[in-house]
Structures are given as C-alpha cells and as structure tokens.
Amino acid sequence: MQQILNRPAIKAEAKSFIGQNARWWKMTLATIALYLLNGGISIYVNIVTAINRDDPSTTVGYSSSIITLLLIPFTIAASGYYLNHIRGFNPEWKSLYKEGIDNYGSYLVTGVLVNVFTFLWSLLFVVPGIIKSLAYSQAKYVIHDNPRLKGKEAIEISKRMTNGFKGDLFSMYLSFIGWYILVGLTGGILSIYVTPYVETTAAMYYENLKRYSIENGIVAPEAFGIAPVTGGEQGGNGDSQSSYAAGNSYSAPVDSDPYKAVGINPEDTFKPGNPDSDNSDNMKGEN
C-alpha cells in the first residue's frame, strides 16, 4: 500500500509552491509582525534575566507569558493563512489578523487547551508529551476550518486524524532540523524562507490527513465546516460523484477540489478501512 503521507513528495511540492513567483516572500511579510513580536519577547526576557541575575523577580517572565498567551489566536490564524494559500485563495496579509480577531475566543480556548494538555502529559515523561503534541497538532487547522467547534472538539478530531500517523508527523518535523541549524547559523535571517517552507509542508500534511479521514469515514466532512452538495444544487447533470462546498469563509474554494491531496495518488491511497491496520506507526497508541 502506498504511504499516506509521502514526506519527500509533499516537501518537494511545498518547496515548489512557495518558490512560485517568490511566494515565500509574501508569506513572510504577512507573518513577520507576529513572529517578530513573539521572538522579541523571548529575547527581551533573556536580556533582562541576564542583567538582573541577582533579582529573583519573575514579573518579566509573567508578563511575557501573558503576551504570548494573548497572541495564540493570531498564531493559529497564521497557520490558517498558509492553508488558505495552498487552497488557492491567495489571501491578503491583513486577512490573517482579521481572522485572529474574528475568531479570537474559539482560537484562544483551543490553543490554551492544547498547551495545557501537552504540558500535563509532559509531566509524566518527555515521550508522552511529544506523542500528545503530535496528536493535537491538527487542532489549529480544524478550528480554522470550523470556528464554531469547541476547543475540545477540535482536539478530539485532531486525535482521530493523527491516529496511526504520529510517526509520519514526527519524521516530517525532524526532517527540518538541518534547516533550523542553518537558521541559527545565519542569526535567524534564513527563517524568512524556512518558516514558509515548514508551515506550507505542515498545511499540506493536514490536507492529506483531512482527505484520508473523510474518505475512510474517520471524521465526517461537516466537522470541518464542509457541507455535501447534491447534484441539483450543483446545477449540473446531477451525476452521483460526491463533492463538497465550503461551509465558511475560510474553507477551500468551491470551484476547486477542497480535498485534493498533495504528493499522493488518491486512487492508490484512499481505501476504506482502519488507518492503523496498514500503516506502520512507531508512535501510535492510545490517544
């Protein structure tokens, strides 16, 4: 059976995508304010801590944590921004921040729950924390597709989507270590290319997992804010082939295939059945 998440193919597709008309530069400009603020907070805390080593005050640390917490909705919206790009929307930079504001409550709750649950599992040991972070990794995309969901619902859907594929996700993130080393060696300058590359690859992984989950009945399309379209509603000849229309303003364009998989052959891959039965995953287990 062909691998569901073909890492080399998906990464090659992501690199090609962001390279078209230097798209990576546009992506960087849209998210640079958010990432600079996040990074600036960390740098500021480190500097203040180094200067005031004899002062045990944690005021600065608390303040930075609160600011980082308040930025969670925009971090999730940034992931949605990359997702909108690969879906062909060609979103404007301001759409990222508008989405974060419009869905601030649901995004904040989802992000906080993901962080809290991951932290609690990490208290047991490092490995359980890693496994759970991978299990929850798709929640940000799920809540982007359907902001009406509750935070726990988005997390539950993510757990179902990643069941049997956590090893593939881990390998994907691990494969970028070399790039992150280069980012460090260039003082962070190379991140203007690496960040869009990583985020686009992760978004394409989500699209593949989403399609697989729908095709195999693991998650209903309505959970992603997608409503089935009947033949009559399409205005065509009413053939019986399934198609879907976007249920909210942040879903895939209606005139394209919202479940187009990247880097895989749907005819070879999306067979009915349990994803665990045919997919080897060293990190799978109880979610």
Residue, then its C-alpha position, 0 to 999 in steps of 0.5 A: m500500500q502506498q504511504i499516506l503521507n509521502r514526506p519527500a513528495i509533499k516537501a518537494e511540492a511545498k518547496s515548489f509552491i512557495g518558490q512560485n513567483a517568490r511566494w515565500w516572500k509574501m508569506t513572510l511579510a504577512t507573518i513577520a509582525l507576529y513572529l517578530l513580536n513573539g521572538g522579541i519577547s523571548i529575547y527581551v526576557n533573556i536580556v533582562t534575566a541576564i542583567n538582573r541575575d541577582d533579582p529573583s523577580t519573575t514579573v518579566g517572565y509573567s508578563s511575557s507569558i501573558i503576551t504570548l498567551l494573548l497572541i495564540p489566536f493570531t498564531i493559529a490564524a497564521s497557520g490558517y493563512y498558509l492553508n488558505h494559500i495552498r487552497g488557492f485563495n491567495p489571501e491578503w496579509k491583513s486577512l490573517y489578523k482579521e481572522g485572529i480577531d474574528n475568531y479570537g475566543s474559539y482560537l484562544v480556548t483551543g490553543v490554551l487547551v492544547n498547551v495545557f494538555t501537552f504540558l500535563w502529559s509532559l509531566l509524566f515523561v518527555v515521550p508522552g508529551i511529544i506523542k500528545s503534541l503530535a496528536y493535537s497538532q491538527a487542532k489549529y487547522v480544524i478550528h480554522d476550518n470550523p470556528r464554531l467547534k469547541g476547543k475540545e472538539a477540535i482536539e478530539i478530531s485532531k486525535r482521530m486524524t493523527n491516529g496511526f500517523k504520529g510517526d509520519l508527523f514526527s519524521m516530517y518535523l525532524s526532517f527540518i532540523g538541518w534547516y533550523i541549524l542553518v537558521g541559527l547559523t545565519g542569526g535567524i535571517l534564513s527563517i524568512y524562507v524556512t518558516p514558509y517552507v515548514e508551515t506550507t509542508a505542515a498545511m499540506y500534511y493536514e490536507n492529506l490527513k483531512r482527505y484520508s479521514i473523510e474518505n475512510g469515514i474517520v471524521a465526517p466532512e461537516a466537522f470541518g465546516i464542509a457541507p455535501v452538495t447534491g447534484g441539483e444544487q450543483g446545477g449540473n447533470g446531477d451525476s452521483q460523484s460526491s463533492y463538497a462546498a465550503g461551509n465558511s469563509y475560510s474553507a477551500p474554494v468551491d470551484s476547486d477540489p477542497y480535498k485534493a491531496v498533495g504528493i499522493n495518488p488518491e486512487d492508490t491511497f484512499k481505501p476504506g478501512n482502519p488507518d492503523s491496520d496498514n500503516s506502520d506507526n512507531m508512535k501510535g497508541e492510545n490517544 
